[in-house]
Amino acid sequence: MMGKKVLVFCQGIDKVLSGSSDVAGIQVQMSLWAEAFVDEGWRVFSIADQEPLSMNGIEFIEQWRSRIARHCPLIIKETIDCLVALRRTRPDLLLFRGASRYTFSLVLLCRLFKTRFVFLSASDTDFEIGSEIVSGSPLNVMLYRKSIRHIPYIVTQNIIQATKLRNNYDRESIIIPNIWHKAIQENANEKRFDVVWVANLHAMKRVEWFIALAAKMPNHKFAIIGGRSKRNVNIFDETKSKVKAMPNVAFLGAKPLAETNSIIAQSRLLVCTSEFEGFPNTFLQAWSSGVPVVSTVNPNNVVTDYNLGRLVLNEQELYDATTMLLNDTEQYNQCKGNINRYFDEHHSAETAIDRLLHTTTCKP
């Protein structure tokens, strides 16, 4: 096992590990996969924009920056990046996540280097023809679709994605939900906040619902964690200004991953008020610490099917569900017990990597 090598092809894992608050969900998930491989005894590589370094057992290689490549079309530069990374690391396994034309180059090059290629889906739209979130021209979408038909191993997060992949591409997949590391759970009587809200501040997240909830519950402590959104730049300042006069609300702004984990663990409930979501990492952050959610979204129906909190449809239901869980100790503890069982079965990094390695025949 010590001789096995994996390339987690994702830029930005170094930012996650260094505590940057400017990271995306894909980068967070891939950092968790990279650390899980380290724990399994693999030699783990990833890519970065800065000088080569090693963090948490992960070796980072610098993106290739030839003067010639700078004047090439972007797709050529990306292919050269893939080639150089594979040539330098010679991995047994390569992991890549999300809809991108990168997959086309990686499929071809992994065949050349005899590297097993594992594609991890990032969204329910990844295999929905016409709805894929692929940046750039229609050519990029075409390259992505073509590559899906030739990737050796595809990991989907749920039965919805697996069904779309089967119906649209006639491909089977390994179903592995998003992963997370189990956290040490805080004593419910020593929580710093009663309710916490975590998201970038833009319109579809509806932070105003959370502010209205806090106004109705002046005897409870609330916290908002969120950075400035590029799409709705004014909402950050407006939110900060609104809650300044509310003594029971702490506006904490953007926080690094580790600090966000800690704050969620120190809260009794996580509230989500989004119009829609995929499978939020914030839910995994909460459930890894045994914290129930009150949410306007229900990814894969797990909130209701496993009783991991409460699903709400409007602001009145949000208030009713929040007050009930905060005041009904029996219901609250029942949710916590369900969360611990559900998390261990579905989102444990150790369970996920064991299944992946056995399925891809990379484990003796």
C-alpha positions in Angstrom: 0.0 0.0 0.0 2.8 2.4 0.7 3.8 2.5 -2.9 0.3 3.6 -4.1 0.0 7.1 -5.5 -3.1 9.3 -6.1 -3.4 12.6 -7.8 -6.3 14.7 -6.6 -6.6 17.0 -9.6 -8.1 20.1 -8.0 -6.6 23.5 -7.6 -7.2 25.2 -4.2 -6.8 22.4 -1.7 -3.8 24.2 -0.3 -6.1 27.2 0.4 -8.5 25.0 2.3 -5.7 23.6 4.4 -4.1 27.0 5.1 -7.4 28.3 6.5 -8.6 30.6 3.6 -12.2 31.6 3.8 -12.3 32.0 0.0 -12.8 28.4 -1.0 -15.6 26.5 -2.9 -17.5 23.4 -1.9 -15.6 21.3 -4.5 -12.3 22.3 -3.0 -13.5 21.4 0.5 -14.7 18.0 -0.6 -11.5 17.2 -2.6 -9.4 18.2 0.4 -11.3 15.7 2.5 -10.7 12.9 -0.1 -7.0 13.8 -0.2 -6.7 13.6 3.6 -8.6 10.3 3.6 -6.1 8.9 1.1 -3.2 10.1 3.4 -4.8 8.3 6.3 -4.9 5.1 4.1 -1.2 5.3 3.6 -1.2 6.6 0.0 1.3 9.1 -1.4 -1.1 12.0 -2.3 -0.5 14.8 -4.8 -2.5 17.8 -5.8 -1.9 21.1 -7.7 -1.4 24.7 -6.6 -0.6 28.1 -8.0 2.3 28.7 -5.7 5.7 27.1 -5.1 5.7 23.4 -4.4 5.0 22.5 -0.7 3.6 19.8 1.5 0.7 20.2 3.9 -1.1 17.6 6.0 0.8 14.8 4.1 -0.3 16.1 0.7 2.4 17.1 -1.8 1.5 20.0 -4.1 3.0 20.5 -7.5 3.1 23.9 -9.2 0.9 24.5 -12.3 3.0 24.5 -15.5 3.8 28.0 -16.7 5.8 27.9 -19.9 5.9 31.1 -21.8 4.7 29.2 -24.9 1.7 27.9 -23.0 0.7 31.4 -22.0 0.0 32.2 -25.7 -1.8 29.0 -26.4 -5.6 28.6 -26.3 -6.8 27.8 -22.8 -7.8 24.3 -23.7 -4.3 23.6 -24.9 -2.8 25.0 -21.7 -5.2 22.9 -19.6 -4.1 19.8 -21.5 -0.5 20.6 -21.0 -1.2 21.1 -17.2 -2.8 17.6 -17.1 0.1 16.1 -19.0 2.8 17.6 -16.8 1.0 16.7 -13.6 0.5 13.1 -14.6 4.1 12.8 -15.9 5.5 14.2 -12.7 3.4 12.1 -10.3 2.8 8.9 -12.3 -0.2 8.1 -10.1 -2.1 4.8 -9.8 -5.3 6.7 -9.4 -6.6 10.2 -10.3 -9.6 11.9 -8.8 -11.4 14.8 -10.5 -14.7 16.4 -9.5 -17.4 18.4 -11.3 -18.6 19.1 -14.9 -15.7 20.5 -16.9 -14.0 20.1 -20.3 -10.9 19.1 -18.3 -12.4 15.6 -18.2 -11.8 15.1 -21.9 -8.0 15.7 -21.6 -7.8 13.6 -18.4 -9.6 10.6 -20.0 -7.1 10.6 -22.8 -4.0 11.1 -20.7 -5.0 8.6 -18.0 -5.2 6.0 -20.7 -1.7 7.0 -21.9 -0.3 6.7 -18.4 -2.4 3.7 -17.5 -3.9 5.6 -14.5 -7.3 4.7 -13.2 -9.5 7.8 -13.5 -12.3 8.4 -11.0 -14.8 11.2 -11.8 -16.9 12.4 -8.8 -20.1 14.2 -9.6 -20.7 17.6 -7.9 -24.3 18.4 -8.8 -27.6 16.6 -9.8 -27.3 18.5 -13.2 -23.9 16.9 -14.1 -25.6 14.1 -16.1 -28.7 16.0 -17.1 -28.4 16.8 -20.8 -28.8 20.5 -21.4 -28.5 21.5 -17.8 -24.8 20.8 -17.1 -22.9 23.6 -15.4 -19.9 23.8 -17.8 -18.2 27.2 -18.3 -17.3 28.5 -21.7 -18.5 27.7 -25.2 -20.8 24.9 -26.4 -17.6 23.0 -27.5 -16.7 22.6 -23.8 -20.1 21.0 -23.1 -19.6 18.6 -26.1 -16.1 17.6 -24.8 -17.5 17.0 -21.4 -20.4 14.9 -22.6 -18.1 12.8 -24.8 -15.7 12.2 -21.9 -18.4 10.9 -19.6 -18.9 7.9 -22.0 -15.3 6.9 -21.5 -14.4 7.5 -17.9 -13.6 4.2 -16.2 -15.2 4.9 -12.8 -17.9 7.4 -12.0 -19.0 8.3 -8.4 -22.5 9.7 -8.0 -23.8 11.2 -4.7 -27.3 9.8 -4.8 -29.8 7.7 -6.8 -31.1 10.7 -8.7 -27.6 11.3 -10.2 -27.1 7.6 -10.8 -30.5 7.3 -12.6 -29.7 10.3 -14.9 -26.3 8.9 -15.7 -27.9 5.5 -16.6 -30.7 7.0 -18.6 -28.6 9.6 -20.5 -25.3 7.8 -20.9 -26.0 4.2 -20.3 -23.4 4.1 -17.6 -23.4 2.7 -14.1 -21.9 4.4 -11.1 -20.6 4.0 -7.5 -23.0 5.8 -5.2 -21.0 7.6 -2.5 -22.5 10.7 -0.8 -20.3 13.6 0.1 -17.9 12.8 2.9 -16.9 14.5 6.1 -14.8 13.8 9.2 -16.6 13.0 12.4 -16.2 15.8 14.9 -16.0 15.8 18.7 -19.5 16.7 19.9 -20.1 19.6 22.3 -22.2 19.3 25.4 -25.7 20.6 24.6 -25.7 22.7 27.8 -22.5 24.5 26.9 -23.3 25.8 23.5 -22.2 29.3 22.4 -25.2 29.9 20.1 -28.7 28.5 19.9 -29.0 28.9 16.1 -26.4 29.5 13.4 -26.8 30.4 9.7 -23.9 29.7 7.2 -23.8 30.7 3.6 -22.4 33.3 1.2 -24.6 36.3 1.3 -26.6 36.6 -1.9 -30.3 36.8 -2.7 -31.2 33.1 -3.1 -29.9 32.3 0.4 -32.7 34.5 1.9 -30.8 35.6 5.0 -33.7 38.0 5.7 -35.7 35.0 6.9 -33.1 34.3 9.5 -33.0 37.9 10.7 -36.7 37.9 11.0 -36.5 34.7 13.0 -34.0 36.2 15.4 -36.2 39.2 15.9 -39.0 36.9 17.0 -36.7 35.1 19.5 -34.9 37.9 21.4 -34.0 35.5 24.3 -32.0 33.2 22.1 -28.5 33.7 20.6 -28.1 33.7 16.9 -25.0 33.8 14.6 -24.5 34.6 10.9 -21.4 33.3 9.1 -21.0 34.4 5.5 -18.8 36.1 3.0 -19.5 38.8 0.4 -21.1 37.4 -2.8 -19.9 38.6 -6.2 -23.4 38.4 -7.5 -25.1 40.5 -4.8 -22.3 42.6 -3.3 -24.6 44.9 -1.3 -26.3 42.1 0.7 -23.2 41.6 3.0 -23.2 45.3 4.1 -27.0 45.5 4.4 -27.1 42.4 6.6 -24.3 43.6 8.8 -26.1 46.9 9.2 -29.5 45.3 10.0 -28.2 43.1 12.8 -25.9 45.7 14.4 -28.9 46.9 16.4 -29.9 43.3 17.4 -28.1 42.3 20.6 -29.0 38.6 20.2 -27.3 38.3 16.7 -23.6 38.0 16.1 -22.5 38.8 12.6 -19.3 36.9 12.1 -18.6 37.4 8.4 -16.5 35.0 6.4 -14.7 32.3 8.4 -12.1 29.6 7.5 -13.4 26.1 7.3 -12.0 24.9 10.7 -13.4 27.9 12.5 -16.8 27.5 10.9 -16.8 23.8 12.0 -16.1 24.9 15.5 -18.8 27.5 15.6 -21.4 25.1 14.2 -20.4 22.5 16.8 -20.9 25.2 19.4 -24.5 25.8 18.2 -27.7 23.9 19.0 -29.2 24.2 15.5 -28.2 25.0 12.0 -30.8 26.9 9.9 -30.8 26.9 6.1 -33.1 29.4 4.3 -32.0 28.9 0.7 -34.3 28.7 -2.2 -32.4 25.7 -3.5 -29.2 23.8 -2.8 -27.3 20.7 -4.0 -26.0 18.8 -0.9 -24.7 21.6 1.3 -21.4 21.0 3.0 -22.9 23.0 5.9 -25.3 20.1 6.6 -22.3 17.7 6.9 -20.5 20.2 9.1 -23.6 20.2 11.4 -24.3 16.5 11.3 -20.6 15.6 11.9 -21.1 17.4 15.3 -24.6 16.0 16.0 -26.3 19.3 15.3 -29.9 19.1 13.8 -30.9 21.3 10.8 -34.0 23.3 10.2 -34.1 23.7 6.4 -36.1 25.0 3.4 -34.3 22.3 1.3 -34.2 18.6 1.7 -31.4 17.1 -0.3 -32.2 13.5 -1.4 -35.0 13.7 1.2 -32.6 12.8 3.9 -33.8 15.4 6.4 -37.3 13.9 6.5 -36.5 10.3 5.7 -34.0 10.0 8.5 -35.4 12.7 10.9 -32.2 14.8 11.0 -34.1 18.0 11.8 -37.1 19.7 10.2 -38.1 20.7 6.7 -40.0 24.0 6.5 -41.7 25.8 3.6 -42.2 29.3 4.9 -41.2 31.7 7.6 -44.0 30.7 10.0 -42.9 27.0 9.8 -39.3 28.1 10.3 -40.2 29.8 13.5 -42.4 26.9 14.7 -39.8 24.2 13.9 -36.9 26.2 15.5 -38.8 26.9 18.7 -40.0 23.3 19.0 -36.5 21.8 18.7 -35.0 24.3 21.1 -37.6 23.7 23.7 -38.5 20.0 23.3 -35.5 18.0 24.7 -36.9 14.6 23.7 -37.4 15.6 20.1 -34.0 17.3 20.0 -32.2 14.3 21.4 -34.0 11.9 19.0 -32.7 14.0 16.1 -29.2 13.8 17.5 -29.3 10.0 17.8 -30.6 9.7 14.2 -27.9 12.1 13.0 -25.1 10.0 14.5 -26.3 6.8 13.0 -27.0 8.3 9.6 -23.6 10.1 9.4 -21.6 7.0 10.3 -23.4 5.0 7.6 -23.5 7.5 4.8 -20.9 10.2 5.1 -17.9 8.8 7.0 -14.7 9.4 5.0 -13.3 6.1 6.2 -16.3 4.1 5.0 -16.4 6.0 1.6 -12.7 5.5 0.7 -12.8 1.8 1.6 -15.8 1.4 -0.7 -14.1 3.4 -3.5 -10.8 1.5 -3.3 -12.5 -1.9 -3.4 -14.7 -1.0 -6.3 -11.8 0.4 -8.4 -9.7 -2.6 -7.4 -7.0 -0.4 -6.0 -7.0 -2.1 -2.6 -5.4 -5.6 -2.1 
